[in-house]
Amino acid sequence: MKVLVINCGSSSLKYQLIDMRDEQVLAKGLVERIGLDGAFLTHYPYNSAKKVFRQDIPDHKCAIGLVIDALTASGHGVISSMDEINAVGHRVVHGAEKFKSSVLVTEEMLATMEECVELAPLHNPPNIMGIRACQGLMPGVPQVGVFDTAFHQTMPAYAFLYGLPYEAYERYGIRKYGFHGTSHRYVAEIAASMIGRPKEDIRIITCHLGNGASVAAVKFGRSIDTSMGFTPLEGLVMGTRCGDIDPAIPAFLMKKTGMDSSAVDSYLNKKSGLLGISGVSSDLRDIEEAAMAGNERAQIAIDIFAYNVRKYIGAYVAAMGGVDAIVFTAGVGENSIVMRAKICSGLEYLGLTIDPVFNNVRGQAQEISSVGSRVRVFVIPTNEELVIARDTRDIVEHL
C-alpha cells in the first residue's frame, strides 16, 4: 500500500508518499505561497535530485494537482500513475472532543470538522480544503483524518478543565485540548521500545521543542496532561508565543496601548516569546549565537526557555507520581545540545544525569542519560507523517 500524507496550511502544503510495505518515503515536498505571487513547489524524490517548480498556484486543489504531477512525472516521478496511491492521510489540527482517534473521511466527519473551525480558525479550514481537493482529484480513494488533539483526549477532567464557570465548558467548549499529539504519541512509543518495556508499564515526559513547543505527561501509554491548552498559546515560552501569562495582562495591554483584541492576539502569538524577549530572533540558533557574543537579553531568553521546560517536567513528575524517561524531540529538542543540557541541569534530584558525550548528538535517536541514571533520557526525531500513514493504512485495511 502506498499512502500520500497531506498537511495543509493556509498558504502551504507539505506532503510525503510512503510505501507502507517497508515504510520507505518515496518522495516528499512542500508547496509554498498558495494563492500568492511567487508560488512554487519543491519536490524531493528518493531516487533523484530535488526539483523546483514555479507557477501560479491559486488554491489547494491546484497545489495537490501539482503534487500528483510531480509524483507521476517521467524523470523525477516515483510512481507510474495516480492509481498507485491507495489512500490519503491528512493531518488535522483540531478535533475538539469529537474525535478521540483517527477516522475515515466521510461527509458526516467533514460536517463535524466544520463545527470545530471556530476552535482553530487558522488551521482547520485549510485542512478541510485539502481533503476536499483530494476528493475532487482522487474520487474513490479512501482518506483518513489524523488529529493533533486526539492523543490528549485521555486527559482527566481535573486536568483539562479551567477554573471558569462550568457553563463556559458546556456552552463554548472552553477547556484544555492540547496539541502536537501525533508527535508526543510517536516519540513515547519509540522511547518505550528503546527501553524494552511495554508503554503501558512506564511513565514518560515528552518534550516537543520547536518554534512551537509543548510538554506532555504520558502515563502508561496515555496522555494525562500537556502544556498547550485551549489554543497553542498556553504553556511554554515559544518562538513567538508568550506561553503562560497572567490572564489579566491582555485587558491591561488593551487599556494601556489602545490595541483591540485582534492586535493583542497578534502581540501574544507573533511578537512575544523568544523573539520578544531577546529582540534577536525566534530561532534558538540565532539566540544562542547572540548570547555567546555577550547579548544579555538573548541569554535571558535561553534561561527562560530552559526554566519553563524544566518547571513543566517537575510538574509532570508530580502528576504521574514519578517518571521513567524523558524524551526530547522536534527542531530544538533534536538539535540543541546546549539546551538539552541546560534543561536537565537541576533535575539531578530525580537521579537523572546526562552524559556529555552521549548528548553530543543531533537529529538521531539516541539515549543521552549516563549509565546508572535512574531516569532515562532520549533524543528521538519525531515522525508525524509516519504516524499519519500508519493510522491511514490500519483504517483502510479494515474497510
C-alpha positions in Angstrom: 0.0 0.0 0.0 1.2 3.5 -0.9 -0.1 6.3 1.3 0.0 10.0 0.4 0.3 12.1 3.6 -1.0 15.7 3.2 -0.5 18.6 5.7 -2.3 21.7 4.5 -1.6 25.2 5.9 -3.4 28.4 4.9 -0.9 29.1 2.1 1.3 25.9 2.1 1.1 22.2 1.7 3.6 19.6 2.9 3.4 16.0 1.5 5.1 12.6 1.7 4.4 9.5 -0.3 5.2 6.4 1.8 5.4 2.8 0.7 3.9 1.0 3.7 5.5 -2.3 2.8 8.8 -1.1 4.2 7.7 2.4 5.3 10.1 4.0 2.8 9.5 7.6 1.9 9.3 7.6 -1.9 9.1 11.4 -2.2 8.3 14.4 -0.1 7.9 18.1 -0.7 6.5 21.4 0.0 4.2 23.8 -1.9 4.6 27.4 -0.7 2.7 30.7 -1.3 -0.6 29.1 -2.4 -2.9 31.9 -3.6 0.0 34.4 -3.6 2.5 35.8 -6.0 5.7 33.7 -6.4 4.2 30.3 -5.6 6.4 27.3 -6.1 6.7 23.5 -5.3 9.9 21.9 -4.0 9.9 18.2 -4.7 12.3 15.7 -3.2 12.2 12.2 -4.9 14.1 9.4 -3.1 15.9 8.4 -6.3 17.0 11.8 -7.8 17.8 15.4 -7.1 15.2 17.9 -5.8 13.1 19.7 -8.4 11.6 23.2 -8.0 8.5 24.2 -10.0 7.4 27.8 -10.1 4.0 28.8 -11.4 0.7 30.3 -10.3 -1.0 28.1 -7.7 -4.3 29.7 -6.9 -5.7 27.2 -4.5 -5.1 23.9 -2.7 -6.8 21.8 -5.4 -4.3 23.2 -7.9 -1.4 22.5 -5.4 -2.4 18.9 -4.9 -2.7 18.5 -8.7 0.9 19.7 -9.0 2.0 17.3 -6.3 0.4 14.4 -8.2 2.0 15.6 -11.4 5.4 15.7 -9.7 4.9 12.2 -8.2 4.0 10.7 -11.6 6.3 12.7 -14.0 8.9 10.9 -16.0 12.4 11.6 -14.8 11.6 12.7 -11.2 8.4 10.8 -10.5 8.3 7.8 -8.2 5.0 6.2 -9.4 3.7 5.5 -12.8 0.2 6.8 -12.3 -2.1 8.3 -9.7 -3.8 4.8 -9.4 -0.8 3.7 -7.3 -1.9 6.0 -4.5 -4.1 3.6 -2.4 -5.0 6.1 0.4 -4.5 9.6 1.6 -3.9 10.6 5.2 -4.5 14.2 6.3 -3.1 16.0 9.3 -6.0 17.8 11.0 -5.1 20.3 13.8 -8.3 20.3 15.9 -10.9 17.6 16.5 -12.2 19.0 19.8 -14.0 16.3 21.8 -15.5 15.0 18.6 -12.5 12.8 17.6 -10.6 10.7 20.0 -8.8 8.8 17.3 -8.1 8.9 13.6 -11.1 8.4 11.4 -12.2 7.6 7.9 -13.2 10.8 6.0 -17.0 10.9 5.3 -19.4 13.7 4.7 -20.6 13.4 8.3 -17.0 13.6 9.5 -16.4 16.7 7.4 -19.5 18.3 8.8 -18.2 17.7 12.3 -14.8 19.2 11.4 -16.7 22.3 10.2 -18.1 22.6 13.7 -14.6 22.7 15.1 -13.5 25.6 12.9 -14.2 28.2 15.5 -11.7 26.5 17.8 -9.0 26.5 15.1 -9.9 29.2 12.6 -6.4 29.4 11.1 -5.8 25.7 10.8 -9.0 23.6 10.2 -10.2 25.5 7.1 -7.1 24.7 5.1 -7.2 21.1 6.4 -10.7 20.8 5.1 -9.8 22.4 1.8 -7.0 19.8 1.4 -9.5 17.0 2.0 -12.0 18.4 -0.5 -9.3 18.9 -3.1 -8.2 15.3 -2.8 -11.8 14.1 -3.1 -12.1 16.1 -6.3 -8.8 14.8 -7.8 -8.9 11.3 -6.5 -12.5 10.2 -6.3 -12.9 6.8 -4.7 -9.5 6.8 -3.0 -10.1 6.4 0.8 -9.0 9.3 3.0 -8.3 9.4 6.7 -8.1 12.4 9.2 -5.5 12.2 11.9 -6.0 14.8 14.7 -3.3 16.7 16.7 -5.7 16.8 19.6 -6.8 13.2 19.6 -3.9 11.8 21.7 -4.7 14.2 24.6 -8.4 13.2 24.8 -7.4 10.8 27.5 -6.7 13.7 29.9 -9.0 13.5 33.0 -11.5 16.4 33.7 -9.4 17.7 36.6 -6.5 18.2 34.1 -8.4 19.7 31.2 -11.0 22.0 32.9 -10.2 25.6 33.7 -11.3 27.4 36.8 -14.1 29.2 34.9 -17.9 28.8 35.4 -18.8 25.3 34.2 -21.1 26.8 31.6 -18.0 28.1 29.7 -17.1 24.4 29.1 -20.7 23.2 28.4 -21.7 26.0 26.1 -18.5 27.1 24.4 -16.2 24.1 24.7 -13.6 26.1 26.7 -11.1 23.5 28.1 -7.6 22.4 27.5 -7.2 20.4 24.3 -3.5 20.1 23.8 -1.6 19.9 20.5 1.4 18.1 18.9 -0.4 14.9 20.0 0.8 12.9 17.0 4.4 13.8 17.8 4.0 13.1 21.5 2.4 9.7 20.8 5.1 8.7 18.3 8.2 9.5 20.4 6.6 8.0 23.6 6.1 4.7 21.7 9.7 4.8 20.3 11.0 5.5 23.8 9.2 2.5 25.2 10.7 0.3 22.5 14.2 1.7 23.2 13.7 1.0 26.9 12.4 -2.5 26.1 9.3 -2.3 28.2 5.6 -2.1 27.3 4.3 1.5 27.1 1.6 0.5 29.5 4.2 0.0 32.1 6.2 3.2 32.1 5.8 7.0 32.7 7.3 9.3 30.1 7.6 13.0 29.7 7.8 14.0 26.1 9.2 17.5 25.2 8.3 18.6 21.7 10.6 21.7 21.5 10.5 23.7 18.2 9.2 27.1 17.3 6.0 25.8 18.8 6.7 23.8 21.9 4.8 21.6 24.3 5.4 19.1 27.0 3.2 16.0 27.7 2.8 13.6 30.6 2.4 10.2 29.1 1.4 7.7 31.9 1.2 4.1 30.9 0.7 5.0 27.2 -2.0 7.7 27.8 -1.6 11.4 27.8 -2.8 12.7 31.2 -1.7 16.3 30.8 0.0 18.6 28.4 1.2 22.2 28.4 -0.7 23.6 25.4 -4.3 24.4 26.2 -7.5 25.8 24.6 -5.1 27.1 22.0 -1.4 26.5 21.2 -0.7 29.8 23.0 -0.7 28.3 26.5 2.2 26.6 28.1 5.9 27.1 27.4 7.5 30.3 26.1 8.0 29.5 22.4 9.5 31.1 19.3 6.9 33.9 19.1 4.3 32.9 21.6 4.2 34.1 25.1 3.1 30.9 26.8 1.6 31.1 30.3 0.8 34.6 31.5 -1.5 36.3 34.0 -4.9 36.3 32.2 -5.4 40.0 33.2 -2.5 41.1 31.0 -4.4 41.2 27.7 -7.0 43.6 29.2 -4.3 45.7 30.7 -2.5 45.9 27.4 -5.7 46.9 25.6 -6.3 49.7 28.2 -2.7 51.0 28.1 -2.0 50.8 24.3 -5.4 51.1 22.7 -4.9 47.7 20.9 -8.1 45.8 20.1 -8.5 42.1 20.7 -7.1 41.1 17.3 -4.0 43.3 17.9 -3.4 41.8 21.3 -3.8 38.3 19.9 -1.2 39.1 17.3 1.1 40.6 20.0 0.9 37.5 22.2 1.2 35.0 19.3 3.6 36.6 16.9 5.6 39.2 18.7 6.3 37.6 22.0 8.2 34.5 23.2 11.9 34.2 22.5 11.6 36.8 19.8 10.0 39.4 22.1 12.4 38.7 25.0 15.6 38.5 23.0 14.9 41.1 20.4 17.1 39.0 18.1 15.1 36.2 16.6 12.5 33.5 17.2 15.2 30.9 16.1 17.1 29.5 19.1 20.2 29.0 16.9 20.4 32.8 16.3 19.7 33.5 20.0 22.4 31.1 21.2 24.9 32.7 18.8 23.9 36.2 20.1 24.2 35.0 23.7 27.7 33.7 23.1 28.6 37.1 21.7 27.5 38.7 25.0 23.9 39.7 24.3 22.3 39.7 27.8 18.7 39.6 26.5 19.5 36.6 24.4 20.9 34.8 27.4 17.8 35.7 29.4 15.6 34.2 26.7 17.6 31.0 26.8 17.4 30.9 30.6 13.6 31.5 30.5 13.0 28.7 27.9 15.1 26.1 29.8 13.5 27.1 33.1 10.0 26.8 31.7 10.6 23.3 30.3 12.3 22.2 33.5 9.3 23.5 35.5 6.8 21.6 33.4 8.9 18.4 33.8 8.8 18.8 37.5 5.1 19.3 37.5 4.5 16.2 35.4 6.7 14.1 37.6 4.4 15.1 40.4 1.3 14.5 38.2 2.4 11.0 37.3 3.9 10.0 40.7 7.3 9.6 39.2 9.0 9.4 35.8 10.9 6.6 34.0 12.0 8.5 30.9 12.2 12.0 29.4 12.3 12.5 25.6 13.5 15.5 23.6 12.1 15.9 20.1 11.4 18.5 17.3 13.8 21.1 16.0 15.3 22.4 19.3 14.9 19.1 21.2 16.6 17.1 18.5 19.4 19.5 17.7 20.3 21.8 20.6 22.9 20.1 22.6 23.3 23.2 24.9 19.5 23.5 25.6 19.1 19.8 26.4 21.9 20.1 28.9 20.6 23.3 30.4 17.1 21.8 30.8 18.4 18.7 32.5 20.7 20.7 34.8 18.8 20.9 38.1 17.0 17.6 37.7 19.6 15.6 39.5 17.3 15.3 42.5 15.4 12.8 40.3 18.5 10.7 40.0 18.9 11.9 36.4 22.2 12.7 34.8 23.1 13.0 31.2 26.4 12.0 29.6 28.1 15.0 27.7 29.5 12.5 25.1 26.1 10.8 24.5 24.4 14.3 24.4 26.7 15.4 21.6 24.2 14.3 19.0 21.8 16.0 16.6 18.8 14.6 14.7 19.2 10.9 15.5 17.6 8.6 18.1 20.0 8.1 21.0 19.9 7.7 24.7 21.8 10.6 26.3 21.5 9.7 30.0 24.5 8.5 31.9 25.0 4.8 32.7 23.2 4.3 36.1 20.9 7.3 35.7 17.6 6.4 37.4 15.7 8.4 34.8 16.4 7.5 31.1 16.8 10.5 28.7 16.4 10.2 25.0 16.7 12.2 21.8 14.2 10.9 19.3 13.4 12.6 16.0 9.7 12.9 15.6 7.9 11.5 12.5 4.3 12.7 12.5 4.0 11.8 8.8 4.7 8.1 9.5 2.1 8.1 12.3 -0.5 9.5 9.9 0.5 6.9 7.2 0.3 4.1 9.7 -3.1 5.2 11.0 -4.4 5.6 7.4 -3.2 2.1 6.5 -4.7 0.5 9.6 -8.1 2.1 8.9 -8.2 1.5 5.2 -7.1 -2.2 5.5 -10.2 -2.9 7.6 -12.7 -1.3 5.1 
